[in-house]
Amino acid sequence: MPHLTLEYSANLAGFHDMSELCGRLAECLASVREDDKPVYPVGGIRVRAIRCESYSIADGESATDAFLHAALKIGAGRSEAVKRRTGDALFEVIKAHFSEHFSKDGLALSLEISEFSESGTWKHNNLHARLKAKQAQE
């Protein structure tokens, strides 16, 4: 885990490569360290973008007003410092990706981090084992 979901207004789709943004955000999550160790296992990283066709922004008067909201879900137990570093790093990637658009049109960018308990999740994942075997071969 972490899972990062991007919800964005459809009017951004023609101007931005959301797959590229997802890749950059995944790399960002993989780069977060504590005591020189990765905070988030690569096998648990998921980043996805969901285009919202129906939306209303602000007063609804400008067809160019747009939004992107990022919601990161992580397992409980990470320190406040780690959560802050994670949020700061992700938000810098998002702001950089949309910097030109932000300078021209109305754009609302937001990010939230929420934790969940292990008792409320179910997982079936063979990615960790594959990545561990790949590392052992290198």
Secondary structure, DSSP 4 states (H G I P E B T S, - for coil): --EEEEEEEGGGTTT--HHHHHHHHHHHHHH-EETTEESS-GGG-EEEEEEESS---TTS--TT-EEEEEEEEEETT--HHHHHHHHHHHHHHHHHHTHHHHHHS-EEEEEEEEEE-GGG------HHHHHHHHHHH-
